[in-house]
Amino acid sequence: MTSHLLPTYARVNLAFERGEGAWLIAANGDRYLDFTSGVAVNALGHAHPHLVAAITAQAQKLWHVSNLYQIPEAEQVAQRLCEASFADVVFFCNSGAEAMECAIKTARKYHSANGHPERYRIVTFEGAFHGRTLATLAAGGQKKYLDGFGPVVEGFDQVPFGDLDATKRAVSDETGAILIEPIMGEGGVRVVEPSFLRALRELCDQRGLLLLFDEVQTGMGRTGELFAYQRLGVEPDIMALAKALGGGFPVGACLATSEAAKGMTAGTHGSTFGGNPLAMSAANAVLDVMLAPGFLDRVRRTALLFKQRLAEIKDRHPSVIAEVRGEGLLIGLRALVPAGELVDAMRAEKLIAVSAGDNVVRLLPPLIVSEQEVAEGIARIDRACGAVGRAAKAARTEEPVR
């Protein structure tokens, strides 16, 4: 059958018709253990009863009214996010890229409001991924995503990952902010050292810069804290959220201190759908679950078990896995075989994973995954590594002698 979808994805020939917790059920009835969670989106798994009930109830009342009017549901989510974080104010949108666009605009507007419109440049880090809009692509700076889209949006200066001296050299009189992911997800599940983030905070304070965190993937419980920065003792001035915030419903948010957001006055930014009642019912339901006593403690315990078991996998398959990376339930396996082949082998074992940069396989189980499901996942990953290892060994032995 001819597809009328724009062919911008290399889709796997597999379709799912329903989900149950950490499981996806394909159209043919096969059950897959979902260790991708829609790329860190379905943090409460599939068809979580509280989320389903909240969206269903709201859908029967009111979906959308526009931001021309007050939206009590948005006020409630904003209050809860601010009470749980460093922030004073929130802007709601629909995606991570939009949240990052708001963060970038907020940082630039801050300096303009202070009488320094020339301070619009933002220091970013090589290998980062901040979204697919023209500005967020420029912030990431990766050539493979920028090619063919015309002149690159001005104002972003990339420096090597984790290089403090290079970061300091990149700061000029035109620099207004530094932007970083506490853990690079798409860039290979590379964890930023807490000492580096502390040094960035000090640099920002010394030079009058804003510190921006992209927590689109790391936020909302993924690392075992509600926000990854809370593990590090370093607070940003502005932070972007999305993915898990709506539990699968499209919701993005830009959080900021009142000072950092001082330039964002009426008319400076907007969103047609952002913060509508239906989206906010989803975000409120997610917060109900994640802020409940014991939820994040359980995530941390499950994550520790998962990482320990993955270390055993690495030891059993040293020709396949070089390193286990990550924090919480954002885990990367740096592979010694093509990461795509390992992802395919896991899918053959009815486990869903996703690749990332630096030849890494990302494992992102839902935060509600049980210890039994972790054990089942480990068994499937073990079998996949064994199959890939045997295939690689067979290929080597078949190579002609030179």
LUMZA-468215 format. One record per residue (C-alpha): chain; residue in one letter; x, y, z. Coordinates in steps of 0.02 Angstrom, whole numbers, padded with zeros to 5 digits. Last residue first. Example, Ala and Ser with C-alpha at 12.3 -4.5 7.8 and 13.67 -1.06 7.14 Angstrom:
REC   mol   type       c1       c2       c3
REC     A      S    00684   -00053    00357
REC     A      A    00615   -00225    00390
//
This chain:
REC   mol   type       c1       c2       c3
REC     A      R    02234   -00551    00158
REC     A      V    02139   -00701    00227
REC     A      P    01957   -00697    00174
REC     A      E    01828   -00648    00305
REC     A      E    01718   -00796    00355
REC     A      T    01789   -00806    00531
REC     A      R    01748   -00624    00560
REC     A      A    01569   -00641    00501
REC     A      A    01542   -00791    00616
REC     A      K    01607   -00691    00764
REC     A      A    01491   -00545    00724
REC     A      A    01342   -00663    00707
REC     A      R    01383   -00747    00872
REC     A      G    01398   -00580    00961
REC     A      V    01235   -00517    00886
REC     A      A    01142   -00673    00944
REC     A      G    01219   -00668    01118
REC     A      C    01181   -00483    01137
REC     A      A    01000   -00517    01089
REC     A      R    00987   -00661    01213
REC     A      D    01055   -00552    01353
REC     A      I    00938   -00409    01306
REC     A      R    00791   -00530    01316
REC     A      A    00843   -00596    01487
REC     A      I    00872   -00418    01549
REC     A      G    00699   -00367    01492
REC     A      E    00620   -00512    01587
REC     A      A    00715   -00462    01744
REC     A      V    00661   -00281    01721
REC     A      E    00482   -00341    01698
REC     A      Q    00493   -00437    01862
REC     A      E    00564   -00283    01948
REC     A      S    00413   -00186    01886
REC     A      V    00410   -00045    01758
REC     A      I    00313    00107    01820
REC     A      L    00447    00229    01761
REC     A      P    00424    00169    01584
REC     A      P    00579    00086    01511
REC     A      L    00703    00199    01423
REC     A      L    00849    00095    01357
REC     A      R    00956    00187    01232
REC     A      V    01076    00091    01119
REC     A      V    01236    00190    01089
REC     A      N    01347    00204    00936
REC     A      D    01406    00379    00989
REC     A      G    01233    00448    00949
REC     A      A    01072    00362    00997
REC     A      S    00981    00199    00958
REC     A      V    00810    00147    01019
REC     A      A    00745   -00005    01115
REC     A      I    00590   -00115    01100
REC     A      L    00596   -00294    01166
REC     A      K    00512   -00437    01073
REC     A      E    00672   -00542    01056
REC     A      A    00679   -00493    00871
REC     A      R    00664   -00314    00935
REC     A      M    00820   -00341    01038
REC     A      A    00913   -00404    00885
REC     A      D    00857   -00252    00784
REC     A      V    00919   -00134    00921
REC     A      L    01085   -00228    00922
REC     A      E    01100   -00211    00734
REC     A      G    01062   -00025    00746
REC     A      A    01199   -00003    00875
REC     A      P    01330   -00067    00753
REC     A      V    01442   -00184    00854
REC     A      L    01556   -00128    00996
REC     A      A    01405   -00049    01081
REC     A      R    01388    00092    01204
REC     A      L    01237    00038    01307
REC     A      G    01140    00190    01365
REC     A      I    01022    00207    01513
REC     A      L    00891    00338    01554
REC     A      L    00798    00245    01691
REC     A      G    00897    00328    01830
REC     A      E    01064    00391    01767
REC     A      G    01164    00350    01612
REC     A      R    01299    00239    01542
REC     A      V    01343    00055    01525
REC     A      E    01502    00029    01425
REC     A      A    01586   -00080    01295
REC     A      I    01445   -00199    01251
REC     A      V    01461   -00326    01108
REC     A      S    01634   -00406    01123
REC     A      P    01626   -00398    01313
REC     A      H    01463   -00500    01317
REC     A      R    01452   -00580    01489
REC     A      D    01532   -00431    01578
REC     A      K    01418   -00309    01486
REC     A      I    01265   -00413    01532
REC     A      E    01320   -00411    01714
REC     A      A    01333   -00221    01706
REC     A      L    01156   -00223    01635
REC     A      R    01097   -00314    01792
REC     A      Q    01173   -00181    01903
REC     A      K    01096   -00043    01797
REC     A      F    00923   -00119    01808
REC     A      L    00934   -00146    01996
REC     A      L    00988    00034    02024
REC     A      A    00850    00097    01909
REC     A      T    00717   -00003    02000
REC     A      R    00771    00069    02168
REC     A      R    00776    00246    02099
REC     A      V    00604    00230    02019
REC     A      R    00534    00162    02183
REC     A      D    00599    00312    02278
REC     A      L    00522    00421    02142
REC     A      F    00349    00351    02178
REC     A      G    00365    00341    02368
REC     A      P    00247    00482    02413
REC     A      A    00142    00539    02263
REC     A      L    00227    00675    02161
REC     A      M    00245    00565    02008
REC     A      V    00066    00501    02008
REC     A      D   -00026    00666    02034
REC     A      L    00101    00752    01922
REC     A      V    00053    00639    01778
REC     A      A   -00131    00675    01810
REC     A      N   -00100    00862    01810
REC     A      A   -00005    00849    01646
REC     A      A   -00147    00753    01564
REC     A      S   -00281    00873    01626
REC     A      M   -00169    01014    01564
REC     A      A   -00172    00947    01388
REC     A      L   -00362    00938    01388
REC     A      P   -00383    01111    01466
REC     A      N   -00268    01201    01342
REC     A      G   -00093    01246    01400
REC     A      G   -00019    01273    01227
REC     A      F   -00142    01255    01083
REC     A      T   -00127    01424    00999
REC     A      S    00043    01470    01071
REC     A      G    00114    01639    01116
REC     A      H    00263    01754    01140
REC     A      T    00302    01939    01162
REC     A      G    00120    01995    01163
REC     A      A    00104    02022    01350
REC     A      T    00275    02028    01434
REC     A      M    00422    01910    01422
REC     A      G    00563    02030    01467
REC     A      K    00567    01987    01652
REC     A      A    00577    01800    01621
REC     A      A    00753    01778    01693
REC     A      E    00706    01881    01846
REC     A      S    00542    01791    01876
REC     A      T    00634    01625    01872
REC     A      A    00598    01514    01724
REC     A      L    00504    01361    01665
REC     A      C    00469    01324    01481
REC     A      A    00338    01190    01456
REC     A      G    00289    01061    01327
REC     A      V    00134    00951    01316
REC     A      P    00082    00825    01183
REC     A      F   -00015    00684    01269
REC     A      G    00097    00533    01299
REC     A      G    00124    00552    01487
REC     A      G    00094    00739    01471
REC     A      L    00254    00794    01556
REC     A      A    00345    00639    01492
REC     A      K    00403    00720    01328
REC     A      A    00409    00907    01369
REC     A      L    00517    01016    01481
REC     A      A    00632    01165    01450
REC     A      M    00723    01252    01593
REC     A      I    00772    01432    01628
REC     A      D    00879    01506    01766
REC     A      P    00963    01340    01804
REC     A      E    00991    01266    01977
REC     A      V    01144    01162    02019
REC     A      G    01139    01039    02165
REC     A      L    01165    00894    02046
REC     A      R    01026    00769    02077
REC     A      Q    00897    00909    02073
REC     A      Y    00959    00958    01900
REC     A      A    00885    00796    01833
REC     A      F    00706    00850    01870
REC     A      L    00575    00747    01963
REC     A      E    00717    00644    02033
REC     A      G    00750    00463    01984
REC     A      T    00833    00509    01818
REC     A      R    00674    00497    01713
REC     A      G    00563    00575    01845
REC     A      M    00486    00715    01744
REC     A      G    00641    00789    01662
REC     A      T    00785    00702    01574
REC     A      Q    00711    00705    01398
REC     A      V    00650    00885    01382
REC     A      E    00769    00936    01520
REC     A      D    00863    01065    01416
REC     A      F    00943    01172    01550
REC     A      L    00978    01357    01522
REC     A      L    01102    01456    01627
REC     A      L    01084    01644    01606
REC     A      L    01239    01751    01593
REC     A      G    01297    01897    01701
REC     A      R    01481    01853    01683
REC     A      Q    01520    01796    01860
REC     A      D    01351    01713    01890
REC     A      C    01358    01622    01723
REC     A      L    01535    01563    01757
REC     A      E    01486    01501    01929
REC     A      R    01338    01405    01859
REC     A      L    01449    01332    01722
REC     A      A    01575    01276    01853
REC     A      R    01436    01190    01950
REC     A      L    01383    01103    01789
REC     A      F    01561    01044    01762
REC     A      S    01576    00980    01942
REC     A      P    01413    00885    01918
REC     A      E    01491    00789    01772
REC     A      V    01377    00788    01620
REC     A      V    01311    00614    01582
REC     A      R    01324    00557    01401
REC     A      V    01172    00459    01345
REC     A      G    01236    00458    01165
REC     A      G    01194    00627    01089
REC     A      E    01008    00589    01079
REC     A      G    01004    00586    01268
REC     A      M    01140    00707    01325
REC     A      I    01121    00709    01513
REC     A      P    01112    00876    01605
REC     A      E    01070    00949    01433
REC     A      I    01158    01116    01407
REC     A      L    01128    01298    01359
REC     A      I    01242    01443    01410
REC     A      A    01174    01620    01402
REC     A      G    01191    01800    01346
REC     A      T    01353    01806    01249
REC     A      E    01385    01965    01148
REC     A      D    01525    02029    01261
REC     A      S    01609    01862    01234
REC     A      V    01600    01687    01307
REC     A      A    01679    01559    01190
REC     A      R    01845    01562    01284
REC     A      K    01757    01514    01446
REC     A      T    01672    01367    01361
REC     A      A    01836    01310    01283
REC     A      D    01916    01311    01455
REC     A      L    01769    01214    01528
REC     A      D    01775    01073    01401
REC     A      G    01635    00951    01448
REC     A      F    01571    00927    01271
REC     A      P    01673    01027    01145
REC     A      V    01610    01204    01107
REC     A      Q    01467    01262    00997
REC     A      D    01429    01448    00977
REC     A      F    01249    01494    00935
REC     A      G    01185    01663    00878
REC     A      E    01142    01651    00695
REC     A      V    01014    01534    00619
REC     A      V    01102    01424    00491
REC     A      P    01080    01482    00312
REC     A      G    00980    01361    00206
REC     A      F    00893    01202    00257
REC     A      G    00992    01080    00152
REC     A      D    01109    01014    00285
REC     A      L    01063    01062    00464
REC     A      Y    01018    00891    00535
REC     A      K    01174    00800    00474
REC     A      K    01280    00953    00516
REC     A      Q    01243    00948    00701
REC     A      G    01242    01123    00776
REC     A      G    01126    01083    00920
REC     A      A    01083    01267    00942
REC     A      A    01066    01286    00753
REC     A      L    00942    01142    00752
REC     A      T    00849    01229    00894
REC     A      A    00837    01390    00794
REC     A      L    00780    01309    00631
REC     A      T    00654    01197    00719
REC     A      R    00700    01015    00743
REC     A      G    00746    01004    00927
REC     A      H    00883    01026    01058
REC     A      F    01009    00890    01016
REC     A      A    01185    00905    01085
REC     A      G    01337    00825    01005
REC     A      E    01445    00980    01021
REC     A      F    01393    01093    01164
REC     A      T    01303    01261    01169
REC     A      V    01353    01441    01204
REC     A      I    01212    01564    01170
REC     A      R    01227    01732    01080
REC     A      Y    01098    01869    01108
REC     A      R    01195    01995    01211
REC     A      E    01184    02137    01084
REC     A      P    01010    02178    01150
REC     A      H    01092    02246    01309
REC     A      G    00970    02368    01390
REC     A      N    00910    02253    01528
REC     A      A    00752    02213    01431
REC     A      S    00864    02160    01285
REC     A      H    00962    02048    01403
REC     A      Y    00805    01960    01464
REC     A      K    00733    01953    01287
REC     A      R    00877    01845    01228
REC     A      A    00856    01722    01371
REC     A      T    00667    01715    01350
REC     A      K    00684    01687    01163
REC     A      I    00801    01541    01189
REC     A      A    00691    01463    01323
REC     A      C    00535    01488    01216
REC     A      E    00619    01403    01069
REC     A      M    00670    01262    01187
REC     A      A    00491    01235    01243
REC     A      E    00437    01237    01060
REC     A      A    00567    01104    01019
REC     A      G    00511    01000    01167
REC     A      S    00330    01000    01111
REC     A      N    00156    01073    01136
REC     A      C    00169    01239    01228
REC     A      F    00151    01300    01406
REC     A      F    00245    01449    01481
REC     A      V    00290    01434    01665
REC     A      V    00334    01558    01803
REC     A      D    00425    01557    01971
REC     A      A    00547    01416    01941
REC     A      F    00671    01325    02054
REC     A      S    00564    01168    02057
REC     A      A    00422    01072    02142
REC     A      E    00321    01225    02193
REC     A      C    00347    01295    02018
REC     A      L    00285    01137    01933
REC     A      R    00133    01128    02048
REC     A      Q    00086    01310    02020
REC     A      A    00104    01292    01831
REC     A      V   -00005    01137    01831
REC     A      Q   -00141    01227    01930
REC     A      E   -00137    01386    01825
REC     A      A   -00151    01278    01669
REC     A      E   -00308    01194    01736
REC     A      P   -00383    01363    01781
REC     A      I   -00371    01424    01601
REC     A      Q   -00402    01612    01591
REC     A      Y   -00456    01674    01421
REC     A      L   -00374    01734    01261
REC     A      N   -00260    01584    01283
REC     A      S   -00374    01477    01177
REC     A      V   -00535    01386    01229
REC     A      H   -00491    01203    01204
REC     A      W   -00548    01033    01262
REC     A      L   -00695    01059    01380
REC     A      K   -00812    00944    01477
REC     A      Q   -00819    00765    01411
REC     A      A   -00637    00772    01360
REC     A      Q   -00594    00822    01538
REC     A      A   -00666    00662    01611
REC     A      T   -00582    00554    01480
REC     A      I   -00414    00639    01502
REC     A      A   -00419    00615    01692
REC     A      A   -00481    00435    01683
REC     A      V   -00349    00382    01556
REC     A      L   -00211    00464    01658
REC     A      H   -00268    00378    01818
REC     A      P   -00288    00210    01731
REC     A      H   -00116    00210    01645
REC     A      A   -00157    00160    01466
REC     A      H    00025    00132    01418
REC     A      G    00173    00164    01531
REC     A      L    00180    00302    01660
REC     A      A    00335    00378    01579
REC     A      N    00260    00363    01405
REC     A      V    00369    00501    01332
REC     A      A    00550    00443    01353
REC     A      V    00570    00396    01169
REC     A      G    00393    00325    01147
REC     A      S    00425    00226    01306
REC     A      T    00583    00148    01232
REC     A      F    00598   -00008    01341
REC     A      D    00428   -00073    01286
REC     A      L    00416   -00261    01313
REC     A      Y    00331   -00325    01156
REC     A      R    00177   -00437    01146
REC     A      D    00128   -00516    00980
REC     A      G   -00058   -00504    00941
REC     A      N   -00044   -00479    00752
REC     A      A   -00080   -00292    00767
REC     A      A    00058   -00278    00895
REC     A      I    00031   -00271    01083
REC     A      L    00143   -00153    01180
REC     A      W    00195   -00188    01360
REC     A      A    00261   -00082    01503
REC     A      G    00086   -00036    01563
REC     A      E   -00037   -00112    01441
REC     A      G   -00030   -00052    01261
REC     A      R   -00139   -00059    01107
REC     A      E   -00140   -00074    00918
REC     A      F    00046   -00080    00878
REC     A      A    00121   -00075    00704
REC     A      L    00283   -00150    00640
REC     A      N    00377   -00125    00478
REC     A      V    00507   -00013    00560
REC     A      R    00496    00167    00502
REC     A      A    00640    00260    00421
REC     A      Y    00557    00428    00454
REC     A      T    00548    00584    00344
REC     A      P    00445    00499    00209
REC     A      L    00299    00624    00209
REC     A      L    00149    00514    00243
REC     A      H    00042    00467    00092
REC     A      S    00091    00285    00104
REC     A      T    00065    00172   -00047
REC     A      M    00000    00000    00000
//
